[in-house]
Amino acid sequence: MAIALAGALLAVWAHLPLPWMLGALLLTAAVRIAGGGTVCPRPARNAGQWVIGTSLGLYFTPQVIGHIGSNAGPILAGMLFALGLAFIGTALLRRYTDADFKTAWFASAIGGASEMASLAERHGARIDRVATAHSVRVLLVVVTVPFIFQWWGVAGLDPTVPGPRTVHGAGLAELVALTCVGGLLFMKLRWPNPWVLGPMLVAMTLTAFGIELSALPDYVPKIGQLLIGWSLGDRYRPDFFRAAPRFIAVVAAFTVVALALAFGLGALLSLWSAAPIPTLILGTTPGGIAEMAITAKVLQLGVPVVTAFHVTRMVFVVLVTGPMYAWLARRQANSA
């Protein structure tokens, strides 16, 4: 924890974008790759995800939900775009690495790392390669996108902060209890991203019905970002870059291609949506829910719309990746 906090404070001092997450991530990853023994316990990661999920849910007022409904078409396009990226990534990994089809497919699917690793294990793919691919993708997206947007100078295009503004002690205690129940329920049901989506669903339901128990104290989102950055940096190991350099290089190249395509798609979707182009780009970038939502929140770029893009994409990818692999595998077997 001390290393992650030191990284965050250094990033604040250096005026980096998203300092509490990026600083913790980069210093923790550097220490882990250098052989340091820092370990992020699972409860810390869950707590960080709870903060993100709960804070996101508080944005979903009835007015915001109506605004998201007007972006249903672009959100659907974002879901199909994610599926298309899986085909591109699979083709690149099959052509330029020794990865078999199943490993390449689950490594390229733009879903949660844990969910894709679970599917990879179920279908007999190489879990280590799949986990590595998603770690590289998330790291590159999380590190590059905030810097690009900072250089672009687009922060603050959607500065509105819907939802409760005042912290109430009793209401905050109720909010914490109810959202934790949501996280525990999602975890028991083995649903994806339980500590993001469970608390978010509870907080979103309350806010949508006009029940505003309490806002979160200002320091809580910073703690959440710190814990998320710590948990992301903790994924790396001393042999990370030596394990499969060609595989990592191709995944990195695929991520760059995916980001370039996301920027292009965001610009095209602006012809269909009233949302700003940077918001639409963030909605289609191949990053995780928590990381992209944090980016949108800190840069004030349409948090509810970005969250809607990523939640629907993640659910869609988790649902279709397994059946799509089975269908493609049968086609390959029949054509062999």
N, C-alpha and C positions, 0 to 999 in steps of 0.2 A: 504493500500500500504506500509506503514511504517513497518508493521509487516512482510510482505512478503520480503521486502528488508532486514530487520534485519536477517531473516532466511537465506536468500541467502548469506549475508556477513559472518554469522557464519559458513555456510557450506564451503565457500571459505577458511576461516581461519582453519577449521578442515580438509581441503583437501579431502572432500567428492567427489565422482564422480557426474557429472552433478550438481554442487553446485547451480547454479542460478535457476534451476527448483526444485531440491529435497529440498533444504533449504527452499525456499518459500512455497512449498507444505507442508512439515512436520510441520513447525511452525504455518502456517495458520490453518491447520487441528487441531493441538493441542489447539490453542486458541479458535477455533469454538467449539470443543468438550467440552472445559472447560467453555463454556457459553459466550465467548467474542463476541462482536458485529461487528467484521470486516466483510465487505461485498465487494465482487468483482463485480463491475458493468459489465453488458453485453458488453459494448463497449471495456472495458479493455481485456476481454477474446477474443473478435473478433480481437482486435489489435494484441494480441499474436499469434492467429492463422494465421493472415495475414502475420506476420513476417515469421512464419514457412513455410507457403505455398509459399510465394515469394522466400525465400532463397532456398527451394527445387527445384522450377522450374528452377532456374538459373544453376542447375547442368546438365540439360538435353541437352547436346550438341549432334550433330549428331553421334559422336563416341560413346558416352554413350548410346544413344538409340539403336545403333547396338549391344552393349554389353548386354543390357537388352533383346533384341530379342533372343539372344543365351540362355537365361534362361527361355524361355517361358514354357518349360516342368516343371521345378521346381516350377515356379509361379502357374501353374495350380494345381500342387500337393498341394501347400500351400492353395489354395482356397478350395479344397476338404477336406483337413485336418481341416480347420475351421468348415466346415459343420459337420464333424465327431465329433468334440469337442462338438457341440451343443447337439448331441444325448447322449454323455457321461454325460454332465452336467445335462441334463434333467432327465436321469435315476437316478443319485445321489440325486438330489433334490426331486424327487418323492418318492424315497425309504426312505430317512432319514429326511425329513421335511414334514410339512403339506401343502406344495405348491401344487396347482392344476396343471394340465398338461400345460395349456396355460401360466401360470405364470412361471413355470419351464422352458418352451421352450424359451420364450423371454428373460428370465434372463440368459440363457446359450448361446444364440447366440453371436458369437464373432464379433459384429458390434459396431457402435458408440452408446454411451449411450442414446443420445437424439433420434436417429432414432429408437432404440429398444423400448424406452419408448413410442414413438408415435405409433408404431405398437401394443404394448401391450394395449394401451388405445383403439385403434381401434377394437381390438378383445376381449375387456372386461377383460383383465388380471389385476393383481394388480400392478399398476404403481410404488408404493412405494417400493415393493419388487424388481421389475425389476431394478429400479434406484439404489437401494442399492447393488444389485449383481454386476452391472457394476462398481460402485464406488470401491467396495472391490477388484474386479479383476484388475482394472487399477492401484489402489494404490499398490497392492502387486507386480505387474509386474514392475511398474516404480521404486519402491524402491529396489527390489531384483536384477533385471537383471544388472544394472550398477555395483553394488557391486560384483556380480559374475564375470563379465567381468574384473573388475579391479583386483580382486584376481587372475583370470586366466592369466592376463598379456598379453592380445591379442590386446590392443589398438594400432592403427597405422598400421594395416595390409594393409590398402588401403588409404594411405595418400594423394592421388591426389585430387585436388580441381578443377574440371572442371568449365567452365563458366567464366564470366568477373571477372577481378581482381582489376580494377581501379574504384574509385568512381568519377563520373562526375555529377556536380550539376544539370544541365539541364536534363541530361539523367535520373538521379535519380527521379526528379520530374515527368517526363513522365512515368517512371516505376511505381511509386506510384499511379499515376492517373489511368493508364491502369489496374493495378492489383486490385485496389479498385472497378473499374467498373465490373471486373470479379466476385468479391465477392458479390457485390450488385445484379448482374444478377442471380447468383446461389441462393442467398437468396430469390429473387423475384419468382424464379421458384420452390422454396422449395426443392431444391436438397440437398443431405446430405453433412454435413461438408462444408458449403458454403464458409467460410472464410479461409479454408485450400485449398480446391480443386479449387475454382474459381481463386484466385490469382496464384496458382500453374499452372493451365492450361494456363493462359495468359503468365506468365514468361517462361514456358516450350515451348510454341509455338514460342515466340520470340527467345529464345536461340537455339531451334532446327533449325530455319531458319537463324542462324548466326547473328541475330540482338542483339547486346550486348549494351544496353543503359547505364547501370551502374551496378557496384557491390553495395552491401549494406555495409554501414559503419560497422566497426568491432564491435561497441558497440550495434548495433541493434539486432543481434541474442541473446545477453545476456538479453536485455529488453524483447524480445519475450519469452525466457525461463522463466524469472521472472513472466511474466503475465500468462503464461500457468500454472506454479506451483501455483500461487495465486488462479487462477480459480478452479483448481483441489482441493486444500485444502478447498476452500469455500463451497464445496458440503456437508461437514460434519456438524452434528448438535449435541447438548448435549445428546440427547437420542439415538444416533447412535448405540452404542453397546448394549443398553438395549432393543431396539425395537424387535429384533428377533435373539437372540444369536445363536440358533441352525442353523437357515438359514444362518447367516453370517459365521459360522464355516464350514458348508458344502460348501459354495461358496469358502471359502479360501482353503479348501482341494482340490476342483475341480481345482482351479487355479494352485496349486502346481503340480497336476497331469498333467495339460495342459502344464505347463512349462517343466516338465520332458519329456513329449512326444515331445515337440518342439525341445528340445536339441537332442533327438534321431533322429527325422526326419531331422534336419539340418545336422547331421552326415551322414545319408543315402543319402541325396540329393547331398552331396559333391562328390559322385560317378558319378553323372549325370551332375554336373556343375563345372566350373573352379573357381567359387567364393569361397572365404575362408569359412571354416565351421562357424566361428562366424557370418559372414554376413548372411549366410543361416539360422542360428538359430534366429538372430534378425528378419529376414523376416517372420518367422513362429511363433514367440511368440505372445501370445494373448493380446497384448497391443494396444493402439490407434495409429493412423497414426502419429500425431504430436509428441507424447512421444517417440515412437520408432525411428522416423526420427532424433529427437534431440539426442538420445542415439548414433545412428550410426554416426551422424555428429561430436559430441564431441569426440567419441572414434576412429574416422577415420576408419569406417568399411563399406565401400561401400554404401554410402548414396543413390545413384540412384536405386540400386538393392533392397535395403531394402524398399525404398519408393514404388517401383513398386509392390513388394509383398503385402504391406499393402493397397495400393489404390485399387488394383484389388480384394483383399479379401473383403474389406469393401463394394465395389460396388456389388460384388457377393452376400454377405450375406444380404445386404439390399434388393436386388431384389428377393432372393429365400426364405427368412425366412417366409414371410407372406403366399405365396402359399404353401410352404412345411407344415406350420402349418395347413392350411385348408385341405390339403390332409390327414395328419395324424389324424386330428380330425374326418374326415369322416370315416376313417378306424376304429377308436375307436368306433364310433357310430354304424357302421355296425356289428362290432364284439360283441357289448354289448347285 
